[in-house]
Amino acid sequence: MKLSHTLLFTISLAGVSGAEPSQLPELVVEAAAPRSKTVPTAEQSREELAKVPGGTEVVDAERYLQGRASTMADTFALSPGVVAQPRFGSDEARLSIRGSGMQRTFHGRGIRLMQDGVPLNLADGGFDMQAVDPLATNHIEILRGGNALSAGASTLGGAIDYISATGLTAPGGSARLEAGSFDYLRARVAAGFHEGAGDAYFSLSEQYQEGFRDHAEQNSQRFFSNFGWQLSDSAETRLFVTAVSARSELPGNLTKAELEDDPSQADESLFGAVRYDNRRDFDLFRIADKTTLRNGNNTVEFTAAYTYKDLDHPITPFAGVIDNLSHDFLFGGTFTNDSQLLGRDNRVRAGVLFTEGSTDAATYKNQFGSRGPLTASADQTATNIEGFVEDQLALGNGFTGILGATAASNRRENEQHVGGSGSYDRSYEDFSPKAGVRWDAENFQIFGNVSGSYEPPSFSEAANSSLTANKAQTATTVEIGTRGSHANFRWDATAYASQVEDEFLALNDSAGTPLGTTNADETIHQGLEIFGEADLLGTDLGELPDHRLYLRGAWTYGRFKFDDDNTYGDNTIAGLPPHLIRGELVWENKAGYYAGPTVEWVPVKAYVDHANTLSADPYALLGFKIGRRQEKGLSWFIEAKNLTDEEYAATTSVVADAGLNPTTTSRSFLPGDGRSVFAGLEWKW
């Protein structure tokens, strides 16, 4: 042994003395960044959603932070299948996937809106757009239609999940300021840190704008925070605290003639928004917790949440001043096992969710914006028990089979004390199955599935009249699609068709008598959701060149129609444009600079009424953005919108029949913003 050591030492000395000096390559060893067990990274979300045999998407916050990040239309500008139409450049919007909730231009429904896997919807199914903040988000998961089964959702539209920034994904501090036309100002400060087993993150923002239209002033404050604690190598809990205060003037709807004359005006008619000071003000406080436990191939997650919401909502003199105070509770759990079944990779995921919400619902007379005498009072309680299970089994040769189902029992109770047309207590039950298959090739997938969907009415639909929607809305959907990439091109394309029963729509009977929101017989929803991205300079998307020229586009096509209805025949269901095309041509370089035009195009008219007598005109919007994004230091942007100053309807209300002379009598149009310019600065340290 001693001889061997001596020999090696001698050889080493000879090598050192006889060889030329050499420079060894530098070896850098980086420790893997710590990851949360409760909040996934964008990469983890992409891996997870790639397992779904249907339409999904991950929206990285860096995409929409290249410009103004205010409305949901900004956030989902390049998301196929997601229609987000702001009412008046505001948070409130018509948010729809596959025709879900088409009648709502505020307080959405038909989609499960979530934060970090925990539902934000109130117990009756409705949700508020102000309950999320894209500036406090790391990325967003979109699961369209029945593909949200793995998230426990069974609605026609699927689910949208805002994944929070944490002290692990956003360490350090940042300050962001956006300003621009219509006295728009949005400021945000945020900070994240992690040390040892704990991490924390908070974001505080304020937004103000006068608005493009008269009587459209908005002011809101949002606080989002989360605190994570790694209890052990296999367990983590995270607490989420949210506080929102929103004050919004409502400019009201215009007739088509008024829109064409002056789209910036508010509704100043006899019973209009200005005369009765229409507003939507509310305060929201939410606390939630998510705990994740892992043991080998098993993962268990527990969730709990409480939401307090106080709504003050003066609208028309006929509806009055709505005053709702609600308390909502949520408890849930999921179990996931990744192992083998019959010698093949298998994954089973199951969960249960209990929600209950109580609302003190009061209505007062609207005396020109002031609260008058009490006209109605009720105690409303919504209770839901939901469960789901899904199994994915590798079948061989690249094929994976998926079987799953959701089951639900829902109750809507209304105890009427004053006014109204009586109390009610209604129950709804459902079982919705799903079957799908996915084929994975080297760089692309082909998939298809058949799924059921189910949505019990919210209190807005249930109401208490015998003519309103008393049944749950159900549907059966078939979809096929493909996603993948090749060299300098990436694509995502899905086609779907849904047979819907008892859809919630505002209808007339065959004699023309308005029924309010009730259950339609049978309706059909079908469409295409297509996204494409290419580097026109030809560089492979997996490489990091000095320059790129990206062409990106999203085409959302929807054909929504009645199916041999007694009153409407095969008419188009009003509310959404058949085609929505959005895109951009953007130069980017390695240093983070970018510049290029953006476009939004609605090439055909969109009906306002189910009788198909009145429509919003086609339009095309041209924009341009330029800026620089950096991980640390100073980032900035300048963005111009609607450069041609197009006069158009960003969205419309939905009515059964616009009646005679609809252009001058039907108040159904919500104009989009005129020409505008916005700029922003962000400092990250």
N, C-alpha and C positions, 0 to 999 in steps of 0.2 A: 504494500500500500504506500509506504514512504517513498519507494523508488518511482512509483507512478506519479506521485505529486511532484517529485524533483524533476522528472522528465517533462511534465507539462509546463512547469515553471521555466525550464530551460528553453523549450520551444517558444513559449510566449515572449521571452526576452529577445530571442533571435528574430521573431517576427517584428517586434517593435523597433529593434535597432536596424534591421535590414530593409524594412518596407517604407515606402513613401507615406507621409501622413495622409489620412483619408477622413472625410467629413461624413459622419453617419447621418442618415435622414432623421429629421426631428420626429419623435413619436409623441403624439398627443393623446392622452387618455381622458375621456370625458365621462363623468358619472351620469347615468340616466336621470333625466329630470323626474322629480317625484310626481306621481299621478294620484288623482283623487279616486276613491272607490264609489263615491256618490254622484259625481259630475263627470261625464266623459269628455275627452278632448274631441276636436273636430275629426281627427284621424280615426279615433275609436268609433265615432258616430258613422263615418263613411263605411267602415268595415261592417258595422252592425246593419245598416240600412241596405248594404249590398246583398244581404241574405234574404231580403224581402222580395217575393215574386210579383212585384208590381211597382207602381209609380211612387218614387221617393226622391228626396233631394236634401242635401246639406248646404245651407247658405252660410258661408263664412262672413263674419262681420266686416272683414277687410274689403269685401266687395261693395257694400253700400256705404262704407265710411269714406270712399273716394269722392263723395259729394254730400249734399244735404241729407241728413238722416233724421227726418222728421215724421213723415207719414208712412203708413203701411205700403202705399204705392212706391215710395222710395225704397223701402226694404225689399219688396218682392218684385222689383222692376224686371228682373230676368228669370223669374220662376215660372216655368210652364205649368198651366193648370190652375194657378192661383190668380184670381181676379180681385184686386184691391183698388177700389174706386173711392177716393176721398170726397166727402160731401162739400167742403169748401176750403181745401187746403189744410184740413185738420186731422186730428187723430181719428175722429169718427169716420167710418167708411162702410161701404158694402164690401164685405170680405166673403168670398165664395169660392168653393172648390167643387167642380162637377155639378154646379147648379144648386149647391146647398144654400139655404137661407137667402134666396134671391130677393125676397121682399124687404129685407132689413138693410137700411143704410146707417144704422146705429145699433148699439147693444146687440151684437151678433148672436147667431145660433147656427146649428147644423155642422159645427166644427168643434172638436175638443181642443181648446186652447190650454197649453200647459207651460209650466216653468219647471225645468229639470225633472220632468216625468210626473209632476204633481199637477192635477187639473186646476185651472184658474176659473173655470165655469162655476157660476152659482149652481145651487142644487137643482133649480128648475131648467138648467141647460143654457141660459143666456150668459154672455161674457162681455166685458168692456175692453175696448182697444187700449184705453189708458192704463190698464193693469200691467202692461209690459213696457219696457224701454229698450230699444235696440242699442243704445249707447252703453248699457250695462250687460250686454250679451256677448258671449264668445262666438257662438254660432247658433243656427236655427235648424232644427230637423222638421222636414215636411213629409208626412205620410198621407198620400192622397187616397180618399175613399176607404175601401175595406182593408187597405194595407196598414191601417192603424190598429188592427186587431192586437198586435203585439204590445201596443200601448194601452190596451183595454178599452179602446174606443169603438163604437159601433155606428156612428152617425154617417150619413151619406157623404159628407165632405172629408171625413178622416180627422187628422190631428196636426197641429202645429205646436212644436215644443221649443221654447226659448231656453237655450242652455246658457247658464250664467257664467260670466267671468268669475274666477276665484283667485285667491292668493297664490295658487300654484300656476294658473294659466296667465295671470296678469299681474306679476309682481312689480312693485315700484309704484310711482305716482303718475298721474296724467291730468291735464287740463285742456278742455276743448271749448271753443267758442265759434258759433255759427251766427251769421247775420246776413240780412239782405232785404229784398223788396217787401213791401207791405208791413214795414216796421218789424220784421221777423228777427228775433233774437233768441238763441238757445245757448246756455252755458252749462258746462258739466265739469265737476271735479271728481276724481276717483283715485283710489289707492288700494293696493293689495300687498300682503306680506305673508311669509310663512317661516316658521321656526320650529324645529323639533317636530312634535306630533300635531301642531296646530297651524291653521292658516285662516286668514280673514280677508274680506274684500268689501268695499262699499262704493257706491256711486250716488252722487247727489246732483240733480239737474233742475234747471228752471227754464221754461219756455214761455215766450210772449210773442204775440203778433196781433196787429190790427186787422189783418186779413185783406184779401183782394176785394171782397164784397163789403157793403155797408152792414153794420150790426153783426160783425163776425169776429169781435175781439176775443182772444183766448189767452189764458194765463194758467200755467200748471206747474206744480213742483212734484218731483218724484225722488224717493229715496229707496235704493235697493242695496241690500247687504246680505252676506252669508258668512257663516263661521263654521269651519270644519275642524274636526278633532279625530285623529286616528287613534281609536281606542286600543288597537293591537295590530299585529301584522295582517289580521284577517277581518278587522271590523273598523268602520268609520261612521260617524254621525255628522250631519250638517244642518245647521239652523239657518232659515231664511227669514228675513224681516223686510217687509215692504210697506211704504206709506206713500199715498198719492193724494194730492188735492188738485182738482181740476175745475176751472170756471170758464164756461163757454157761452157766448152769445150765439144764437141761431138765426141766420139771415132768412131762413124759410125758402120755399120753392117759388119759382117763377113760371109764368106761361112761356110758351115757345116764342111768342111775339116779344115779350119783355126781354127774354134772353138775347134775341137778335138785336133789340134796340139798345140795351145797356146791361151787359152781363154782370156788372159790378153792383147793381142795385139790390136792395133787400126787398122782401115782400112787404109793401106798405099798403096793402089792401085793407078793406074794412075790418076783416077778422085776421089780419096778417101778423107776421112775426114782430114787426116794429111796434105796431099799435099795442100788442099784448106782451111785449118784451120777452119773447121766447128765449129760454136759456136751458142749459143742461149742466148743473153744478153737482159735484159729488166729492165726498171724501171716502177713502178706502184705506183700511189697515189690514195687513195679512201677516200671519206668522205660520211658518211651516217647518217641518222637520223630516229629514230622510236619513234612515240608518241602513247601512249595507253590511251584511255578514257573509263571509266566504269560508267555505270548508271543502277543500278539494274541488270536485266538479260541481258543487252546489253553491248557489248564491241566493240569499234571502234578502229582500228589501222591505222595510216598513216605512209607511208615510203617514203623516198626520198634518192637518192644517185647520186654521180658523181664520175666517174673513169677516170683517165688519165693513159695511157700506151704508152711507147716508146720502140719499139722492134727493135733490130739490130741483124740480123740472117744470117750470111754467111753460105751457104750450098754448094751444088754441083755446078760445073761450068755451068751446064745446067739450074739450077734454079736461080743461082746468089746470090746476097746479098739482102735479104729482109729487107726493112726499112719501118716500119709501125708506124704511130703516130695516136692514137685514143682517142676520147672523147666520153664517154657514160653517158647518163642521165637516171634516173629511177624515176617514181612517181607511188605510189600505195596506195590502201586503202582496208581494209577488215572490214566486219561487222559480228558479231556473236551474236546470241540470244539463250539463254538457258531458256526455259519456258515449257509450256504444250500446247499440241494440242489434242483436243478431249479427254481431261482428261488423257493424257499419256505424259511422258517426251519426249521432242522434242528439237532438236538442229539444227539450220540452220546457215550456214556459207557461205558468199558470198564475192567476191572480184574482183577488177579490177587492172590491171597493164599496165602502158605505159612505153615503153623503146625506146630510140633512140640513135644510135651510128654512129659517122662519123669517117672515117679513111682516112688519106693521105697515100695511098699505093704506094710505089715506089720500083723498083727493079734495082739493079746495077750489072754490070758484076763483077764476082768474079775472081780477078786476084791474085790467090794463097793466098787468105785470105785478100787481100786488096780490097777496093772499087774502081771499075773502072767506065766507062761511064754509064750514065743512060740508061736502056734498056726498062723500062716500068714505067708508072705513071698513077694513077687513083684516083678519089675521090669516096669512097664507103660509102653508107648510108643504115643502117638497121633500120627499124621502126616496132614496134610491139604494138598491142593493144590486151590484153588478159583478159578474164573474166572467173569466175567459180562460181558455186553454189553447195552446198551439204547439204542434209537434213538427219538427223538421227532420227528415230522415234521408241520409245519402243513399241513393238507389244504385249508384255505379255509373260509369261512363259519363261523368259530369252532371248527372241528373240528381236533383233533390226534390223530394215530395213534401208538401206541406198540408196538414190538416188542422183545422181549428174551429172554434165556436165561441160565441158570446151568449150569455144569458142575463136577463135583467128583470127586476120587479120594481115598478115605480108607482108612486102615489102622489096625487095632487089634491090638497085639501084647502078649501076656501071657506072661512067662517065669516059671513057678511054681517056687520053690525049696523051700518048706515048705508042707505042708497043701494046701488047695484040692483041686480035682478035675482039675488038669492045665493044661498050657500051650496056647495057641492063637495063631494068626496069621490074621487075617481082613481081607479087603479089600472095599470097597464103591465102586461107581461110579454116577454119575447125570448125566442131562441133563434140565433142567426149563425148558420154554419159557414165555413169557408174551406175551399180546397184549391191548391195551386201546385205548380211545378216550375222549377228553375233549372236551366241548363247553362253551365259555366264553361266557356271556352277560355283560351289563353288570355285574351284581352277584351272579351265582350260576353254579355249574357243575353239569353232569350227567356222570357218568362210569360206566364199566364195564370189567371185564377178566376174562380167564381166565388162570390161572397154575398152575404146578406147584410142589410143595414137596418137600423131601427132608431127612431127618435120620438120619444113621447113629447107632448106639447109642453111648452113653457107656460107660465101663467098668462102671458100675452096672447097665446093661441088658445089656451083652455078656456079662459074667461069664464063666464057663467051663464051665457045665453045658450038656449037649445040649438041655435043656428050656428054656433061657432065650432071650432075643431074639437071634437070629442074623442077622436081616434088617434092612435100613434101613426106616424109616417113610417112606412117600410119600403124596402127596395131589394131587388136582386140585380147584381152587377156582374158583367163578364168583361175581362180586360186581357189584352195581350200587349207585349212590348219588348223592347230591347234597349240596352245601354252598353256603352263601352268606349274604347278609344283605339285609334290607329295612327301612328306617326304624329302628324300635326293636327289631328282632328279628334274631337270628342262629341258623343251624341247621347241623347236620352229621348226615347219616343215611346208613347203609350197610346193605345186606342181603347175606348171603353164604351159600354152600352148598359144603361140601367132601366129596368122596368119598375116604376115607382107607383105605389098605391097610397092613397089618402094623403097626398102632398098638401102641405099647408100653403094655401093661396087665397088671395082676396078675390072673391068671385061674385057674380050676379046669378040669379036663377034664370030660367028660360023666358020669364016675363020681364026681365031687366031689373028686378028688385035686388039691391045690394045685400049680400049675405055677410059681409065682413070677411075676416080670415076664417076659412072653413076647410074641410077635407075635399080635395078634388077626387075624382074617380080614379082613373089611371092616366099616368103621364109617362113620357119617355125622355130620358136624358142620354145623350150620346155625344162623343167628341174625341178630339185628339189633343195630346199634350206633348209638344216637341221642343227640344232644346238642342242647339248645335253651337260648337265653338271651334274655331280654327285659327292657327297662326299663319297668316298669309305670306309670311316670309319663309315658311316651309320648315321651321325648326321643330323637331320632335318635342311634344309637350312635356316629356320627362327630362329634358335638358334645361340648362340655365344659360341662355345666350345673352349677349350684350343688349340686343334689341328684339322686340316682338311687335307684330301688328295683329292684334286680336280682332276677329269678327265674331260677335256673339249675337245670338238671336233666340227668342222664345215665342212660339206660336201656340195660342190657346184657342181651339175651335170647340164650340158647343152648340149642339142642336137640341133645344129643349121644347117639347111640344105636347099638347093634349093628344090623347089617343081616343078618337071617336067620341068626344064629349057631347052630351046632349045640347049644351049651349054653345060651346066654342069649337066643336068639330075637331079638326087637326091643327088648329091655330098654334102659332108660336107662343110659348109662355113668356110673358114680358119680364124685363129686368136686366138682362145681360146682353152685350153685343155678341153676335155669332162668332166674330173673329176679333182677336186682340193680338197684335203683333208688336213686340218690343225688341229693340236691339241697340247695338253700339259697335263702332269701329274705333278701337283705341290703341294707340301706340304706347308701349311701355318699355322702359329700359332698366338695366340692372341696378341703377342708382335710385330707383323708386319713382322716377318721373313718369307721367302719363298725360295723354291728351287725345281728344277725339270727340266726334259727334254722337249723339244719342237720338233715338226715334221711338215714338209710340204711334201706332197706326190702327185705327178702327175703320176698315174699308167699306163696311156696309152699315145700314141703319140698324138701330136697336129699338124694338118696340117698347112703348111705355105702358100700353094696356093690352089685356088678354084678347080684346076684340080686334086688335091689330089695326086700329084706326089712327093711331098717333105714334110717332117715333122720334128718336133723337138722331140727328144727322151724322154721317160719317165725318171723321176728322183725322188729321195727321199733325203731330207735334214734333218739332225739331229742337234739340238742345245741344249743348256743348259743355265739356268739362275739361279742366286742366289742373294739374297739381302734382304733389309729391307725397308718397307715404313712406315712413321710416319706422323701424321697430323702436328706436330711441331717438331723442332729439325732436326737431321741429318738422311737422308735417303741415301741409296746407292744401287748399283747393279753391277753385273758382268754378261755379257751375251756372250756366244760363239755361232757362227753361222756356218753352213756348216762344222761340225766337221770332216766329212769324206773327205773333199776337193773335192766334186763332181764337175765334169765339166758338165755344163748344160746351156740351153738357158732359161734365165729368161723371155724373151718375144721374139717375132719375128715381122718383118714387114709382111704385107699381100700383095700378088701379085696374079694376075689372073692365070698365068701358069709359073712355074719355069723353063720350057724349057728343052733342052737336057743337060745331065750331071749336074743336079741341085746341086749335092753335092759340086761341085767345081766351079760353075759359078754363082749361085744365092746368092747374098749378102743379106741375110734375117735374120741373127741370131744376137741377142744381149745377150752375155754371162752374167750369174749371177756371183756374187762375190764368190771368193774362201774362204778358211777357214779364219775366222776372230774372233777377240775378242774385246769387247767393255766394258767400265766401266763408271760409273757415280756417281756423288755426288750431293745431293740437300739439301740445308739448308733452313728451313722455320722458320720464327719468327713472 
